[in-house]
Amino acid sequence: MQEELIQKKVKASISIQWLCQLIASLSWFTSVIVYGSFELGDCLQLLAASAWTVSNIMNYWELPSSKD
């Protein structure tokens, strides 16, 4: 019983961390688009934000399910 409660708290914490990471990466991605300058540095930032966002989305599918 106690172990199940701990596992649920850990899973909730991971989900909150994942959501915060996704919000941060999407915000960075969006800010580069909104800023509208696409010089080399801006394109590299857009690439980094895109990679971070894709990584967060891919990581979502690897999170333990609440049924475990």
mmJSON file of the N, C-alpha and C atoms, coordinates in Angstrom:
{"data_MODEL":{"atom_site":{
"group_PDB":["ATOM","ATOM","ATOM","ATOM","ATOM","ATOM","ATOM","ATOM","ATOM","ATOM","ATOM","ATOM","ATOM","ATOM","ATOM","ATOM","ATOM","ATOM","ATOM","ATOM","ATOM","ATOM","ATOM","ATOM","ATOM","ATOM","ATOM","ATOM","ATOM","ATOM","ATOM","ATOM","ATOM","ATOM","ATOM","ATOM","ATOM","ATOM","ATOM","ATOM","ATOM","ATOM","ATOM","ATOM","ATOM","ATOM","ATOM","ATOM","ATOM","ATOM","ATOM","ATOM","ATOM","ATOM","ATOM","ATOM","ATOM","ATOM","ATOM","ATOM","ATOM","ATOM","ATOM","ATOM","ATOM","ATOM","ATOM","ATOM","ATOM","ATOM","ATOM","ATOM","ATOM","ATOM","ATOM","ATOM","ATOM","ATOM","ATOM","ATOM","ATOM","ATOM","ATOM","ATOM","ATOM","ATOM","ATOM","ATOM","ATOM","ATOM","ATOM","ATOM","ATOM","ATOM","ATOM","ATOM","ATOM","ATOM","ATOM","ATOM","ATOM","ATOM","ATOM","ATOM","ATOM","ATOM","ATOM","ATOM","ATOM","ATOM","ATOM","ATOM","ATOM","ATOM","ATOM","ATOM","ATOM","ATOM","ATOM","ATOM","ATOM","ATOM","ATOM","ATOM","ATOM","ATOM","ATOM","ATOM","ATOM","ATOM","ATOM","ATOM","ATOM","ATOM","ATOM","ATOM","ATOM","ATOM","ATOM","ATOM","ATOM","ATOM","ATOM","ATOM","ATOM","ATOM","ATOM","ATOM","ATOM","ATOM","ATOM","ATOM","ATOM","ATOM","ATOM","ATOM","ATOM","ATOM","ATOM","ATOM","ATOM","ATOM","ATOM","ATOM","ATOM","ATOM","ATOM","ATOM","ATOM","ATOM","ATOM","ATOM","ATOM","ATOM","ATOM","ATOM","ATOM","ATOM","ATOM","ATOM","ATOM","ATOM","ATOM","ATOM","ATOM","ATOM","ATOM","ATOM","ATOM","ATOM","ATOM","ATOM","ATOM","ATOM","ATOM","ATOM","ATOM","ATOM","ATOM","ATOM","ATOM","ATOM","ATOM","ATOM"],
"id":[1,2,3,4,5,6,7,8,9,10,11,12,13,14,15,16,17,18,19,20,21,22,23,24,25,26,27,28,29,30,31,32,33,34,35,36,37,38,39,40,41,42,43,44,45,46,47,48,49,50,51,52,53,54,55,56,57,58,59,60,61,62,63,64,65,66,67,68,69,70,71,72,73,74,75,76,77,78,79,80,81,82,83,84,85,86,87,88,89,90,91,92,93,94,95,96,97,98,99,100,101,102,103,104,105,106,107,108,109,110,111,112,113,114,115,116,117,118,119,120,121,122,123,124,125,126,127,128,129,130,131,132,133,134,135,136,137,138,139,140,141,142,143,144,145,146,147,148,149,150,151,152,153,154,155,156,157,158,159,160,161,162,163,164,165,166,167,168,169,170,171,172,173,174,175,176,177,178,179,180,181,182,183,184,185,186,187,188,189,190,191,192,193,194,195,196,197,198,199,200,201,202,203,204],
"type_symbol":["N","C","C","N","C","C","N","C","C","N","C","C","N","C","C","N","C","C","N","C","C","N","C","C","N","C","C","N","C","C","N","C","C","N","C","C","N","C","C","N","C","C","N","C","C","N","C","C","N","C","C","N","C","C","N","C","C","N","C","C","N","C","C","N","C","C","N","C","C","N","C","C","N","C","C","N","C","C","N","C","C","N","C","C","N","C","C","N","C","C","N","C","C","N","C","C","N","C","C","N","C","C","N","C","C","N","C","C","N","C","C","N","C","C","N","C","C","N","C","C","N","C","C","N","C","C","N","C","C","N","C","C","N","C","C","N","C","C","N","C","C","N","C","C","N","C","C","N","C","C","N","C","C","N","C","C","N","C","C","N","C","C","N","C","C","N","C","C","N","C","C","N","C","C","N","C","C","N","C","C","N","C","C","N","C","C","N","C","C","N","C","C","N","C","C","N","C","C","N","C","C","N","C","C"],
"label_atom_id":["N","CA","C","N","CA","C","N","CA","C","N","CA","C","N","CA","C","N","CA","C","N","CA","C","N","CA","C","N","CA","C","N","CA","C","N","CA","C","N","CA","C","N","CA","C","N","CA","C","N","CA","C","N","CA","C","N","CA","C","N","CA","C","N","CA","C","N","CA","C","N","CA","C","N","CA","C","N","CA","C","N","CA","C","N","CA","C","N","CA","C","N","CA","C","N","CA","C","N","CA","C","N","CA","C","N","CA","C","N","CA","C","N","CA","C","N","CA","C","N","CA","C","N","CA","C","N","CA","C","N","CA","C","N","CA","C","N","CA","C","N","CA","C","N","CA","C","N","CA","C","N","CA","C","N","CA","C","N","CA","C","N","CA","C","N","CA","C","N","CA","C","N","CA","C","N","CA","C","N","CA","C","N","CA","C","N","CA","C","N","CA","C","N","CA","C","N","CA","C","N","CA","C","N","CA","C","N","CA","C","N","CA","C","N","CA","C","N","CA","C","N","CA","C","N","CA","C","N","CA","C","N","CA","C","N","CA","C"],
"label_alt_id":[null,null,null,null,null,null,null,null,null,null,null,null,null,null,null,null,null,null,null,null,null,null,null,null,null,null,null,null,null,null,null,null,null,null,null,null,null,null,null,null,null,null,null,null,null,null,null,null,null,null,null,null,null,null,null,null,null,null,null,null,null,null,null,null,null,null,null,null,null,null,null,null,null,null,null,null,null,null,null,null,null,null,null,null,null,null,null,null,null,null,null,null,null,null,null,null,null,null,null,null,null,null,null,null,null,null,null,null,null,null,null,null,null,null,null,null,null,null,null,null,null,null,null,null,null,null,null,null,null,null,null,null,null,null,null,null,null,null,null,null,null,null,null,null,null,null,null,null,null,null,null,null,null,null,null,null,null,null,null,null,null,null,null,null,null,null,null,null,null,null,null,null,null,null,null,null,null,null,null,null,null,null,null,null,null,null,null,null,null,null,null,null,null,null,null,null,null,null,null,null,null,null,null,null],
"label_comp_id":["MET","MET","MET","GLN","GLN","GLN","GLU","GLU","GLU","GLU","GLU","GLU","LEU","LEU","LEU","ILE","ILE","ILE","GLN","GLN","GLN","LYS","LYS","LYS","LYS","LYS","LYS","VAL","VAL","VAL","LYS","LYS","LYS","ALA","ALA","ALA","SER","SER","SER","ILE","ILE","ILE","SER","SER","SER","ILE","ILE","ILE","GLN","GLN","GLN","TRP","TRP","TRP","LEU","LEU","LEU","CYS","CYS","CYS","GLN","GLN","GLN","LEU","LEU","LEU","ILE","ILE","ILE","ALA","ALA","ALA","SER","SER","SER","LEU","LEU","LEU","SER","SER","SER","TRP","TRP","TRP","PHE","PHE","PHE","THR","THR","THR","SER","SER","SER","VAL","VAL","VAL","ILE","ILE","ILE","VAL","VAL","VAL","TYR","TYR","TYR","GLY","GLY","GLY","SER","SER","SER","PHE","PHE","PHE","GLU","GLU","GLU","LEU","LEU","LEU","GLY","GLY","GLY","ASP","ASP","ASP","CYS","CYS","CYS","LEU","LEU","LEU","GLN","GLN","GLN","LEU","LEU","LEU","LEU","LEU","LEU","ALA","ALA","ALA","ALA","ALA","ALA","SER","SER","SER","ALA","ALA","ALA","TRP","TRP","TRP","THR","THR","THR","VAL","VAL","VAL","SER","SER","SER","ASN","ASN","ASN","ILE","ILE","ILE","MET","MET","MET","ASN","ASN","ASN","TYR","TYR","TYR","TRP","TRP","TRP","GLU","GLU","GLU","LEU","LEU","LEU","PRO","PRO","PRO","SER","SER","SER","SER","SER","SER","LYS","LYS","LYS","ASP","ASP","ASP"],
"label_asym_id":["A","A","A","A","A","A","A","A","A","A","A","A","A","A","A","A","A","A","A","A","A","A","A","A","A","A","A","A","A","A","A","A","A","A","A","A","A","A","A","A","A","A","A","A","A","A","A","A","A","A","A","A","A","A","A","A","A","A","A","A","A","A","A","A","A","A","A","A","A","A","A","A","A","A","A","A","A","A","A","A","A","A","A","A","A","A","A","A","A","A","A","A","A","A","A","A","A","A","A","A","A","A","A","A","A","A","A","A","A","A","A","A","A","A","A","A","A","A","A","A","A","A","A","A","A","A","A","A","A","A","A","A","A","A","A","A","A","A","A","A","A","A","A","A","A","A","A","A","A","A","A","A","A","A","A","A","A","A","A","A","A","A","A","A","A","A","A","A","A","A","A","A","A","A","A","A","A","A","A","A","A","A","A","A","A","A","A","A","A","A","A","A","A","A","A","A","A","A","A","A","A","A","A","A"],
"label_entity_id":["1","1","1","1","1","1","1","1","1","1","1","1","1","1","1","1","1","1","1","1","1","1","1","1","1","1","1","1","1","1","1","1","1","1","1","1","1","1","1","1","1","1","1","1","1","1","1","1","1","1","1","1","1","1","1","1","1","1","1","1","1","1","1","1","1","1","1","1","1","1","1","1","1","1","1","1","1","1","1","1","1","1","1","1","1","1","1","1","1","1","1","1","1","1","1","1","1","1","1","1","1","1","1","1","1","1","1","1","1","1","1","1","1","1","1","1","1","1","1","1","1","1","1","1","1","1","1","1","1","1","1","1","1","1","1","1","1","1","1","1","1","1","1","1","1","1","1","1","1","1","1","1","1","1","1","1","1","1","1","1","1","1","1","1","1","1","1","1","1","1","1","1","1","1","1","1","1","1","1","1","1","1","1","1","1","1","1","1","1","1","1","1","1","1","1","1","1","1","1","1","1","1","1","1"],
"label_seq_id":[1,1,1,2,2,2,3,3,3,4,4,4,5,5,5,6,6,6,7,7,7,8,8,8,9,9,9,10,10,10,11,11,11,12,12,12,13,13,13,14,14,14,15,15,15,16,16,16,17,17,17,18,18,18,19,19,19,20,20,20,21,21,21,22,22,22,23,23,23,24,24,24,25,25,25,26,26,26,27,27,27,28,28,28,29,29,29,30,30,30,31,31,31,32,32,32,33,33,33,34,34,34,35,35,35,36,36,36,37,37,37,38,38,38,39,39,39,40,40,40,41,41,41,42,42,42,43,43,43,44,44,44,45,45,45,46,46,46,47,47,47,48,48,48,49,49,49,50,50,50,51,51,51,52,52,52,53,53,53,54,54,54,55,55,55,56,56,56,57,57,57,58,58,58,59,59,59,60,60,60,61,61,61,62,62,62,63,63,63,64,64,64,65,65,65,66,66,66,67,67,67,68,68,68],
"pdbx_PDB_ins_code":[null,null,null,null,null,null,null,null,null,null,null,null,null,null,null,null,null,null,null,null,null,null,null,null,null,null,null,null,null,null,null,null,null,null,null,null,null,null,null,null,null,null,null,null,null,null,null,null,null,null,null,null,null,null,null,null,null,null,null,null,null,null,null,null,null,null,null,null,null,null,null,null,null,null,null,null,null,null,null,null,null,null,null,null,null,null,null,null,null,null,null,null,null,null,null,null,null,null,null,null,null,null,null,null,null,null,null,null,null,null,null,null,null,null,null,null,null,null,null,null,null,null,null,null,null,null,null,null,null,null,null,null,null,null,null,null,null,null,null,null,null,null,null,null,null,null,null,null,null,null,null,null,null,null,null,null,null,null,null,null,null,null,null,null,null,null,null,null,null,null,null,null,null,null,null,null,null,null,null,null,null,null,null,null,null,null,null,null,null,null,null,null,null,null,null,null,null,null,null,null,null,null,null,null],
"Cartn_x":[0.818,0.0,0.868,1.819,2.725,3.572,4.006,4.825,4.033,2.758,1.907,1.752,1.583,1.438,2.705,3.851,5.131,5.281,4.916,5.012,4.103,2.9,1.983,2.544,3.169,3.752,4.917,5.73,6.861,6.353,5.342,4.785,4.165,3.481,2.884,3.981,5.057,6.177,6.814,6.989,7.567,6.658,5.357,4.411,4.451,4.541,4.612,5.914,7.008,8.296,8.247,7.654,7.548,6.715,5.602,4.735,5.464,6.196,6.959,8.035,8.704,9.709,9.078,7.908,7.22,6.784,6.255,5.855,7.061,8.18,9.389,9.889,9.923,10.445,9.518,8.214,7.272,7.312,7.503,7.609,8.846,9.947,11.184,10.992,10.429,10.162,9.281,8.2,7.258,7.891,8.712,9.336,10.258,10.94,11.815,10.974,9.839,8.949,8.361,7.88,7.253,8.262,9.479,10.526,10.763,10.723,10.717,12.045,13.13,14.438,15.005,15.429,15.909,17.342,18.193,19.62,20.153,21.436,22.013,21.762,22.014,21.808,20.367,19.439,18.018,17.627,18.171,17.885,18.444,19.613,20.181,19.333,18.819,17.935,16.636,16.119,14.91,15.163,16.32,16.685,16.776,17.413,17.547,16.179,15.33,13.991,13.173,13.308,12.582,13.04,14.339,14.882,14.426,14.413,13.98,12.498,11.686,10.254,10.005,10.662,10.501,10.951,12.052,12.543,11.52,10.901,9.883,8.676,8.262,7.108,7.437,8.63,9.037,9.156,9.639,9.787,8.432,7.395,6.055,5.644,5.962,5.559,6.355,7.477,8.298,7.987,7.138,6.776,5.997,6.21,5.427,3.949,3.101,1.667,1.133,0.004,-0.593,-1.173,-1.27,-1.792,-0.739,0.559,1.65,1.642],
"Cartn_y":[-1.19,0.0,1.262,1.295,2.438,2.579,1.447,1.456,1.986,1.628,2.124,3.634,4.162,5.598,6.323,5.788,6.38,6.361,5.242,5.138,6.152,6.357,7.334,8.746,9.069,10.394,10.613,9.601,9.707,9.908,9.156,9.286,10.658,11.182,12.519,13.568,13.4,14.332,14.318,13.142,13.027,13.706,13.517,14.133,15.653,16.191,17.64,18.171,17.478,17.892,17.852,16.808,16.694,17.833,18.142,19.216,20.562,20.822,22.077,22.15,21.048,21.007,21.271,20.684,20.879,22.333,22.926,24.336,25.219,24.958,25.764,25.621,24.401,24.209,24.812,24.667,25.267,26.8,27.339,28.797,29.323,28.616,29.024,28.955,27.862,27.664,28.803,29.087,30.117,31.5,31.775,33.103,33.371,32.346,32.521,32.853,32.171,32.427,33.839,34.213,35.524,36.65,36.445,37.464,37.775,36.764,36.945,37.192,37.183,37.338,35.942,35.672,34.328,34.357,35.022,34.971,33.654,33.393,32.109,31.785,32.738,32.495,32.165,32.84,32.582,31.192,30.824,29.494,28.398,28.632,27.647,27.542,28.667,28.626,27.894,28.128,27.435,25.931,25.544,24.134,23.528,24.239,23.739,23.605,24.613,24.566,23.433,23.235,22.153,20.792,20.617,19.345,19.073,20.1,19.955,19.574,20.217,19.928,18.495,18.088,16.721,15.709,16.004,15.127,14.981,16.089,16.035,15.218,15.386,14.629,13.137,12.81,11.403,10.803,11.597,11.13,10.819,11.524,11.274,9.819,9.268,7.895,6.877,7.305,6.41,6.501,7.466,7.585,6.364,5.928,4.779,5.143,4.221,4.495,4.399,5.034,5.018,3.649,2.746,1.397,0.478,0.864,-0.002,-0.082],
"Cartn_z":[0.0,0.0,0.0,0.912,1.019,-0.248,-0.794,-2.002,-3.205,-3.291,-4.378,-4.3,-3.094,-2.903,-3.33,-2.985,-3.377,-4.891,-5.53,-6.989,-7.674,-7.143,-7.72,-7.596,-6.457,-6.271,-7.232,-7.434,-8.353,-9.778,-10.181,-11.526,-11.732,-10.718,-10.816,-10.939,-10.191,-10.243,-11.622,-12.196,-13.533,-14.545,-14.407,-15.334,-15.239,-14.046,-13.859,-14.444,-14.202,-14.767,-16.288,-16.845,-18.296,-18.858,-18.216,-18.692,-18.66,-17.598,-17.502,-18.587,-18.847,-19.91,-21.271,-21.504,-22.776,-22.937,-21.889,-21.951,-22.248,-21.59,-21.807,-23.245,-23.754,-25.107,-26.158,-25.968,-26.909,-26.858,-25.669,-25.531,-26.248,-26.102,-26.772,-28.283,-28.748,-30.171,-30.702,-29.999,-30.424,-30.409,-29.405,-29.317,-30.502,-30.981,-32.144,-33.382,-33.533,-34.669,-34.576,-33.397,-33.205,-33.415,-32.946,-33.088,-34.562,-35.415,-36.854,-37.533,-36.806,-37.434,-37.662,-38.881,-39.179,-39.697,-38.933,-39.229,-38.687,-38.884,-38.496,-37.02,-36.139,-34.705,-34.376,-35.038,-34.807,-35.315,-36.46,-37.011,-36.111,-35.536,-34.616,-33.349,-32.86,-31.69,-32.015,-33.208,-33.633,-33.719,-34.238,-34.313,-32.905,-31.987,-30.612,-29.94,-30.108,-29.506,-30.115,-31.413,-32.083,-31.573,-31.452,-30.969,-29.54,-28.706,-27.315,-27.259,-28.084,-28.111,-28.58,-29.65,-30.158,-29.105,-28.431,-27.379,-26.255,-25.873,-24.815,-25.248,-26.481,-26.975,-27.045,-27.533,-27.605,-26.199,-25.257,-23.883,-23.256,-23.684,-23.145,-23.34,-24.486,-24.784,-23.971,-23.392,-22.588,-21.1,-20.692,-19.278,-18.841,-17.592,-17.106,-17.06,-17.44,-17.416,-16.002,-15.775,-14.431,-14.098,-15.088,-14.847,-14.264,-14.375,-13.882,-12.378],
"occupancy":[1.0,1.0,1.0,1.0,1.0,1.0,1.0,1.0,1.0,1.0,1.0,1.0,1.0,1.0,1.0,1.0,1.0,1.0,1.0,1.0,1.0,1.0,1.0,1.0,1.0,1.0,1.0,1.0,1.0,1.0,1.0,1.0,1.0,1.0,1.0,1.0,1.0,1.0,1.0,1.0,1.0,1.0,1.0,1.0,1.0,1.0,1.0,1.0,1.0,1.0,1.0,1.0,1.0,1.0,1.0,1.0,1.0,1.0,1.0,1.0,1.0,1.0,1.0,1.0,1.0,1.0,1.0,1.0,1.0,1.0,1.0,1.0,1.0,1.0,1.0,1.0,1.0,1.0,1.0,1.0,1.0,1.0,1.0,1.0,1.0,1.0,1.0,1.0,1.0,1.0,1.0,1.0,1.0,1.0,1.0,1.0,1.0,1.0,1.0,1.0,1.0,1.0,1.0,1.0,1.0,1.0,1.0,1.0,1.0,1.0,1.0,1.0,1.0,1.0,1.0,1.0,1.0,1.0,1.0,1.0,1.0,1.0,1.0,1.0,1.0,1.0,1.0,1.0,1.0,1.0,1.0,1.0,1.0,1.0,1.0,1.0,1.0,1.0,1.0,1.0,1.0,1.0,1.0,1.0,1.0,1.0,1.0,1.0,1.0,1.0,1.0,1.0,1.0,1.0,1.0,1.0,1.0,1.0,1.0,1.0,1.0,1.0,1.0,1.0,1.0,1.0,1.0,1.0,1.0,1.0,1.0,1.0,1.0,1.0,1.0,1.0,1.0,1.0,1.0,1.0,1.0,1.0,1.0,1.0,1.0,1.0,1.0,1.0,1.0,1.0,1.0,1.0,1.0,1.0,1.0,1.0,1.0,1.0,1.0,1.0,1.0,1.0,1.0,1.0],
"B_iso_or_equiv":[0.0,0.0,0.0,0.0,0.0,0.0,0.0,0.0,0.0,0.0,0.0,0.0,0.0,0.0,0.0,0.0,0.0,0.0,0.0,0.0,0.0,0.0,0.0,0.0,0.0,0.0,0.0,0.0,0.0,0.0,0.0,0.0,0.0,0.0,0.0,0.0,0.0,0.0,0.0,0.0,0.0,0.0,0.0,0.0,0.0,0.0,0.0,0.0,0.0,0.0,0.0,0.0,0.0,0.0,0.0,0.0,0.0,0.0,0.0,0.0,0.0,0.0,0.0,0.0,0.0,0.0,0.0,0.0,0.0,0.0,0.0,0.0,0.0,0.0,0.0,0.0,0.0,0.0,0.0,0.0,0.0,0.0,0.0,0.0,0.0,0.0,0.0,0.0,0.0,0.0,0.0,0.0,0.0,0.0,0.0,0.0,0.0,0.0,0.0,0.0,0.0,0.0,0.0,0.0,0.0,0.0,0.0,0.0,0.0,0.0,0.0,0.0,0.0,0.0,0.0,0.0,0.0,0.0,0.0,0.0,0.0,0.0,0.0,0.0,0.0,0.0,0.0,0.0,0.0,0.0,0.0,0.0,0.0,0.0,0.0,0.0,0.0,0.0,0.0,0.0,0.0,0.0,0.0,0.0,0.0,0.0,0.0,0.0,0.0,0.0,0.0,0.0,0.0,0.0,0.0,0.0,0.0,0.0,0.0,0.0,0.0,0.0,0.0,0.0,0.0,0.0,0.0,0.0,0.0,0.0,0.0,0.0,0.0,0.0,0.0,0.0,0.0,0.0,0.0,0.0,0.0,0.0,0.0,0.0,0.0,0.0,0.0,0.0,0.0,0.0,0.0,0.0,0.0,0.0,0.0,0.0,0.0,0.0,0.0,0.0,0.0,0.0,0.0,0.0],
"pdbx_formal_charge":[null,null,null,null,null,null,null,null,null,null,null,null,null,null,null,null,null,null,null,null,null,null,null,null,null,null,null,null,null,null,null,null,null,null,null,null,null,null,null,null,null,null,null,null,null,null,null,null,null,null,null,null,null,null,null,null,null,null,null,null,null,null,null,null,null,null,null,null,null,null,null,null,null,null,null,null,null,null,null,null,null,null,null,null,null,null,null,null,null,null,null,null,null,null,null,null,null,null,null,null,null,null,null,null,null,null,null,null,null,null,null,null,null,null,null,null,null,null,null,null,null,null,null,null,null,null,null,null,null,null,null,null,null,null,null,null,null,null,null,null,null,null,null,null,null,null,null,null,null,null,null,null,null,null,null,null,null,null,null,null,null,null,null,null,null,null,null,null,null,null,null,null,null,null,null,null,null,null,null,null,null,null,null,null,null,null,null,null,null,null,null,null,null,null,null,null,null,null,null,null,null,null,null,null],
"auth_seq_id":[1,1,1,2,2,2,3,3,3,4,4,4,5,5,5,6,6,6,7,7,7,8,8,8,9,9,9,10,10,10,11,11,11,12,12,12,13,13,13,14,14,14,15,15,15,16,16,16,17,17,17,18,18,18,19,19,19,20,20,20,21,21,21,22,22,22,23,23,23,24,24,24,25,25,25,26,26,26,27,27,27,28,28,28,29,29,29,30,30,30,31,31,31,32,32,32,33,33,33,34,34,34,35,35,35,36,36,36,37,37,37,38,38,38,39,39,39,40,40,40,41,41,41,42,42,42,43,43,43,44,44,44,45,45,45,46,46,46,47,47,47,48,48,48,49,49,49,50,50,50,51,51,51,52,52,52,53,53,53,54,54,54,55,55,55,56,56,56,57,57,57,58,58,58,59,59,59,60,60,60,61,61,61,62,62,62,63,63,63,64,64,64,65,65,65,66,66,66,67,67,67,68,68,68],
"auth_comp_id":["MET","MET","MET","GLN","GLN","GLN","GLU","GLU","GLU","GLU","GLU","GLU","LEU","LEU","LEU","ILE","ILE","ILE","GLN","GLN","GLN","LYS","LYS","LYS","LYS","LYS","LYS","VAL","VAL","VAL","LYS","LYS","LYS","ALA","ALA","ALA","SER","SER","SER","ILE","ILE","ILE","SER","SER","SER","ILE","ILE","ILE","GLN","GLN","GLN","TRP","TRP","TRP","LEU","LEU","LEU","CYS","CYS","CYS","GLN","GLN","GLN","LEU","LEU","LEU","ILE","ILE","ILE","ALA","ALA","ALA","SER","SER","SER","LEU","LEU","LEU","SER","SER","SER","TRP","TRP","TRP","PHE","PHE","PHE","THR","THR","THR","SER","SER","SER","VAL","VAL","VAL","ILE","ILE","ILE","VAL","VAL","VAL","TYR","TYR","TYR","GLY","GLY","GLY","SER","SER","SER","PHE","PHE","PHE","GLU","GLU","GLU","LEU","LEU","LEU","GLY","GLY","GLY","ASP","ASP","ASP","CYS","CYS","CYS","LEU","LEU","LEU","GLN","GLN","GLN","LEU","LEU","LEU","LEU","LEU","LEU","ALA","ALA","ALA","ALA","ALA","ALA","SER","SER","SER","ALA","ALA","ALA","TRP","TRP","TRP","THR","THR","THR","VAL","VAL","VAL","SER","SER","SER","ASN","ASN","ASN","ILE","ILE","ILE","MET","MET","MET","ASN","ASN","ASN","TYR","TYR","TYR","TRP","TRP","TRP","GLU","GLU","GLU","LEU","LEU","LEU","PRO","PRO","PRO","SER","SER","SER","SER","SER","SER","LYS","LYS","LYS","ASP","ASP","ASP"],
"auth_asym_id":["A","A","A","A","A","A","A","A","A","A","A","A","A","A","A","A","A","A","A","A","A","A","A","A","A","A","A","A","A","A","A","A","A","A","A","A","A","A","A","A","A","A","A","A","A","A","A","A","A","A","A","A","A","A","A","A","A","A","A","A","A","A","A","A","A","A","A","A","A","A","A","A","A","A","A","A","A","A","A","A","A","A","A","A","A","A","A","A","A","A","A","A","A","A","A","A","A","A","A","A","A","A","A","A","A","A","A","A","A","A","A","A","A","A","A","A","A","A","A","A","A","A","A","A","A","A","A","A","A","A","A","A","A","A","A","A","A","A","A","A","A","A","A","A","A","A","A","A","A","A","A","A","A","A","A","A","A","A","A","A","A","A","A","A","A","A","A","A","A","A","A","A","A","A","A","A","A","A","A","A","A","A","A","A","A","A","A","A","A","A","A","A","A","A","A","A","A","A","A","A","A","A","A","A"],
"auth_atom_id":["N","CA","C","N","CA","C","N","CA","C","N","CA","C","N","CA","C","N","CA","C","N","CA","C","N","CA","C","N","CA","C","N","CA","C","N","CA","C","N","CA","C","N","CA","C","N","CA","C","N","CA","C","N","CA","C","N","CA","C","N","CA","C","N","CA","C","N","CA","C","N","CA","C","N","CA","C","N","CA","C","N","CA","C","N","CA","C","N","CA","C","N","CA","C","N","CA","C","N","CA","C","N","CA","C","N","CA","C","N","CA","C","N","CA","C","N","CA","C","N","CA","C","N","CA","C","N","CA","C","N","CA","C","N","CA","C","N","CA","C","N","CA","C","N","CA","C","N","CA","C","N","CA","C","N","CA","C","N","CA","C","N","CA","C","N","CA","C","N","CA","C","N","CA","C","N","CA","C","N","CA","C","N","CA","C","N","CA","C","N","CA","C","N","CA","C","N","CA","C","N","CA","C","N","CA","C","N","CA","C","N","CA","C","N","CA","C","N","CA","C","N","CA","C","N","CA","C","N","CA","C","N","CA","C","N","CA","C"],
"pdbx_PDB_model_num":[1,1,1,1,1,1,1,1,1,1,1,1,1,1,1,1,1,1,1,1,1,1,1,1,1,1,1,1,1,1,1,1,1,1,1,1,1,1,1,1,1,1,1,1,1,1,1,1,1,1,1,1,1,1,1,1,1,1,1,1,1,1,1,1,1,1,1,1,1,1,1,1,1,1,1,1,1,1,1,1,1,1,1,1,1,1,1,1,1,1,1,1,1,1,1,1,1,1,1,1,1,1,1,1,1,1,1,1,1,1,1,1,1,1,1,1,1,1,1,1,1,1,1,1,1,1,1,1,1,1,1,1,1,1,1,1,1,1,1,1,1,1,1,1,1,1,1,1,1,1,1,1,1,1,1,1,1,1,1,1,1,1,1,1,1,1,1,1,1,1,1,1,1,1,1,1,1,1,1,1,1,1,1,1,1,1,1,1,1,1,1,1,1,1,1,1,1,1,1,1,1,1,1,1]
}}}
